[in-house]
């Protein structure tokens, strides 16, 4: 069961933005759970926290630094690295919140159809359930930032100064998606079971996409969403739907993924970033000069949530971006360079490593 669910996670998360992880011969870190722990994380329901336990009293988002996730320090390149996630940690907020939601609003206005979408009524029901959960969760977790007033009919965002009459969103799933997109940093991809029990993408928020064209995936199953990722095709099988169906409502699991991003820190990237050499192609020195002042480690915190009522599975993706210069200052430059070098050959081609490896490695090791 775990192996099949792992394949399912790999399929969608690699499709959302294929990332690699690394193993550098170090002992397992707390972020790399054992297989038995991963199995429990997948099959167990997360206990509900009381509202008192959930609440972050006197929370000041401006004093909270982004979590310095460094998954390249602990994971195999093709290891899923599943761990359990509590309800309290499902949605994360830090000092970048206002800048990020402002960027998301801009993306929604500029690229509306690329940033959110819905397929049909099945997706509408799942969107409504997700919307209700997020709207209820935020004031309970972050009461200094969000509030529900007027008999829970008015949602207030104290940071942006916006108020939303929730009655106006009734039966308006696209507007629900837009409000969620402007309120939290997480992107959401909703997989709903169809009449035959096959999970297909029925709705999405993708304001910080990394080469994943979500509108083209609406209505597709897990297997169809999955692209030609090296060394993974044989791991996608018939057990995917069975494993997704077996997830209990309310359970949450998570993993981390990473990539290198070039030409700036902006998080909305729609262009392709993959390289498929021909079988007989001589992949020689393809190095291209890189502006290393504009090169970043991009980390995705990826969680998987089962909605109890609609039985939809929601993939939640939150992005963290760090300049390579900062990685060097931390003392992790050589370790990141080792992770880049240890990437399997086919996966390295897929991630265009021949084009940037020389400059990046020289910089990280200097």
FENKABEL-V277923 format. One record per residue. N is the residue number from 1. SS is DSSP state (hx for helix, st for strand, lp for the rest). PSI is psi in radians with two decimals (* if undefined). D_CENTER is the distance of its C-alpha to the mean C-alpha in whole Angstrom. Layout:
n/ss/psi/d_center
N/SS/PSI/D_CENTER
N/SS/PSI/D_CENTER
This chain:
n/ss/psi/d_center
1/lp/-0.84/22
2/hx/-0.71/20
3/hx/-0.70/20
4/hx/-0.74/20
5/hx/-0.67/16
6/hx/-0.76/15
7/hx/-0.70/16
8/hx/-0.79/14
9/hx/-0.77/11
10/hx/-0.75/12
11/hx/-0.96/13
12/hx/-0.68/10
13/hx/-0.55/7
14/hx/-0.55/10
15/hx/-0.71/11
16/hx/-0.53/8
17/hx/1.65/9
18/lp/2.13/11
19/lp/2.76/11
20/st/2.77/14
21/lp/2.96/15
22/lp/2.67/18
23/lp/2.12/21
24/lp/0.40/24
25/lp/0.28/26
26/lp/2.82/26
27/lp/2.69/26
28/lp/2.36/23
29/lp/2.95/21
30/lp/-0.35/20
31/lp/-0.10/16
32/lp/1.52/18
33/lp/2.78/19
34/lp/2.92/22
35/hx/-0.64/22
36/hx/-0.65/24
37/hx/-0.71/21
38/hx/-0.71/18
39/hx/-0.76/21
40/hx/-0.66/21
41/hx/-0.64/18
42/hx/-0.72/17
43/hx/-0.38/21
44/lp/2.55/21
45/lp/2.40/21
46/lp/2.18/20
47/lp/2.46/23
48/lp/2.30/23
49/lp/2.53/23
50/lp/2.77/26
51/hx/-0.54/26
52/hx/-0.75/28
53/hx/-0.53/26
54/hx/-0.58/22
55/lp/2.32/24
56/lp/1.74/23
57/lp/2.37/27
58/lp/0.58/28
59/lp/2.22/24
60/lp/1.74/24
61/hx/-0.50/21
62/hx/-0.28/23
63/hx/0.05/24
64/lp/2.06/20
65/lp/2.63/19
66/lp/2.47/15
67/lp/2.21/15
68/lp/1.20/16
69/lp/2.32/13
70/lp/1.20/15
71/hx/-0.34/14
72/hx/-0.20/16
73/hx/-0.27/19
74/lp/-0.28/18
75/lp/2.66/17
76/lp/2.75/18
77/lp/-0.70/17
78/lp/0.39/16
79/lp/2.40/16
80/lp/-0.51/13
81/lp/0.86/14
82/lp/2.42/13
83/st/2.83/14
84/st/2.59/15
85/lp/2.33/14
86/lp/2.81/16
87/hx/-0.64/16
88/hx/-0.51/17
89/hx/0.09/14
90/lp/-0.92/12
91/lp/2.27/11
92/lp/2.54/12
93/lp/2.41/15
94/lp/-2.96/16
95/lp/-0.24/19
96/lp/0.04/17
97/hx/-0.96/16
98/hx/-0.75/19
99/hx/-0.68/19
100/hx/-0.78/15
101/hx/-0.50/16
102/hx/-0.73/19
103/hx/-0.68/17
104/hx/-0.71/15
105/hx/-0.72/19
106/hx/-0.78/20
107/hx/-0.70/17
108/hx/-0.67/18
109/hx/-0.66/22
110/hx/-0.68/22
111/lp/1.06/19
112/hx/-0.80/20
113/hx/-0.37/19
114/hx/-0.38/16
115/hx/-0.40/14
116/st/2.63/15
117/st/2.87/17
118/st/2.54/19
119/lp/-1.01/21
120/lp/-2.90/23
121/hx/-0.52/25
122/hx/-0.74/22
123/hx/-0.62/19
124/hx/-0.74/21
125/hx/-0.73/22
126/hx/-0.69/18
127/hx/-0.74/17
128/hx/-0.73/20
129/hx/-0.74/20
130/hx/-0.78/16
131/hx/-0.83/18
132/hx/-0.68/20
133/hx/-0.75/18
134/hx/-0.76/16
135/hx/-0.60/20
136/hx/-0.63/21
137/hx/-0.75/19
138/hx/-0.86/19
139/hx/-0.51/23
140/hx/-0.63/23
141/hx/-0.73/20
142/lp/1.20/21
143/lp/-0.32/25
144/lp/-0.23/26
145/lp/-0.54/23
146/st/2.68/23
147/st/2.63/26
148/st/2.08/27
149/st/3.10/31
150/lp/0.83/33
151/lp/0.63/33
152/lp/0.44/29
153/lp/-0.23/30
154/st/2.11/29
155/st/2.14/25
156/st/2.38/26
157/st/1.83/23
158/lp/-0.37/26
159/lp/-0.83/24
160/lp/-0.25/24
161/lp/0.27/27
162/st/2.62/26
163/st/2.46/27
164/st/2.18/26
165/st/1.89/29
166/hx/-0.40/27
167/hx/-0.51/30
168/hx/-0.24/29
169/hx/-0.12/26
170/lp/2.24/27
171/lp/0.46/27
172/lp/1.25/25
173/hx/-0.61/21
174/hx/-0.68/21
175/hx/-0.60/22
176/hx/-0.79/20
177/hx/-0.76/16
178/hx/-0.74/18
179/hx/-0.76/19
180/hx/-0.74/15
181/hx/-0.55/14
182/hx/-0.03/16
183/hx/-0.58/16
184/lp/2.86/13
185/lp/-0.29/10
186/lp/2.44/7
187/st/2.63/7
188/st/2.40/8
189/st/2.07/9
190/st/2.10/12
191/st/2.07/14
192/st/2.47/18
193/st/2.32/21
194/lp/-2.92/24
195/lp/-0.48/27
196/lp/0.11/27
197/lp/0.17/24
198/lp/2.28/22
199/st/2.19/18
200/st/2.65/18
201/st/2.12/15
202/st/-0.14/17
203/st/2.78/15
204/st/2.68/12
205/st/2.17/11
206/lp/1.02/10
207/lp/-0.36/11
208/lp/0.83/9
209/lp/2.63/9
210/st/1.38/10
211/lp/0.30/13
212/lp/2.00/11
213/lp/1.53/14
214/hx/-0.67/13
215/hx/-0.58/17
216/hx/-0.13/18
217/hx/-0.14/16
218/lp/2.31/17
219/lp/-0.04/20
220/lp/2.63/19
221/st/3.00/18
222/hx/-0.84/16
223/hx/-0.65/19
224/hx/-0.54/19
225/hx/-0.64/16
226/lp/2.27/16
227/lp/-3.05/17
228/lp/1.28/20
229/lp/2.18/18
230/lp/2.38/20
231/lp/0.17/21
232/lp/-0.29/19
233/hx/-0.66/21
234/hx/-0.12/23
235/hx/-0.04/21
236/lp/1.96/20
237/lp/-2.94/23
238/lp/-0.27/24
239/hx/-0.12/23
240/hx/-0.92/19
241/hx/-0.69/20
242/hx/-0.72/22
243/hx/-0.69/20
244/hx/-0.70/17
245/hx/-0.55/21
246/hx/-0.24/22
247/lp/2.35/19
248/lp/2.59/20
249/lp/2.33/20
250/lp/-0.19/18
251/lp/2.57/17
252/st/2.26/13
253/st/2.81/12
254/st/2.86/9
255/st/2.98/9
256/st/2.56/8
257/st/2.82/8
258/st/2.76/10
259/st/3.03/12
260/st/2.40/15
261/st/2.39/15
262/lp/2.80/19
263/lp/0.79/21
264/lp/2.88/20
265/lp/0.01/17
266/lp/2.46/16
267/lp/-0.17/12
268/lp/1.79/13
269/st/1.95/14
270/lp/-0.28/15
271/lp/2.64/18
272/lp/2.62/18
273/lp/0.61/17
274/lp/2.76/19
275/lp/2.15/22
276/lp/1.58/24
277/lp/2.59/28
278/lp/2.68/31
279/lp/-0.63/32
280/lp/0.17/35
281/lp/2.33/34
282/lp/1.84/35
283/lp/1.60/32
284/lp/-2.49/34
285/lp/1.80/33
286/lp/0.26/30
287/lp/2.37/29
288/lp/2.46/29
289/lp/2.36/29
290/lp/2.41/26
291/lp/1.63/26
292/hx/-0.26/25
293/hx/-0.29/25
294/hx/0.58/22
295/lp/2.39/20
296/st/2.62/17
297/st/2.15/15
298/st/2.06/11
299/st/2.40/9
300/st/2.20/5
301/st/2.02/5
302/st/2.12/4
303/st/2.73/7
304/st/2.13/9
305/st/2.36/12
306/st/2.14/15
307/lp/2.22/17
308/lp/-0.68/21
309/lp/-0.96/23
310/lp/-0.20/21
311/lp/0.23/20
312/lp/2.69/17
313/st/2.23/14
314/st/2.15/10
315/st/2.10/7
316/st/2.26/5
317/st/2.13/2
318/st/2.45/5
319/st/2.45/7
320/st/2.38/10
321/st/2.34/13
322/st/2.26/16
323/st/2.54/19
324/hx/-0.54/21
325/hx/-0.64/24
326/hx/-0.64/22
327/hx/-0.69/21
328/hx/-0.75/25
329/hx/-0.53/26
330/lp/-0.28/24
331/lp/0.22/26
332/lp/0.15/23
333/hx/-0.87/24
334/hx/-0.60/26
335/hx/-0.67/23
336/hx/-0.70/21
337/hx/-0.70/24
338/hx/-0.69/24
339/hx/-0.70/21
340/hx/-0.78/21
341/hx/-0.59/25
342/lp/-0.01/24
343/lp/2.33/21
344/lp/2.58/23
345/hx/-0.87/25
346/hx/-0.68/23
347/hx/-0.61/20
348/hx/-0.73/21
349/hx/-0.81/23
350/hx/-0.68/20
351/lp/0.25/18
352/lp/0.49/21
353/hx/-0.67/22
354/hx/-0.38/26
355/hx/-0.43/26
356/hx/-0.13/24
357/hx/-0.76/25
358/hx/-0.96/28
359/hx/-0.71/28
360/hx/-0.80/25
361/hx/-0.76/26
362/hx/-0.72/30
363/hx/-0.80/28
364/hx/-0.52/26
365/hx/-0.21/29
366/lp/*/31
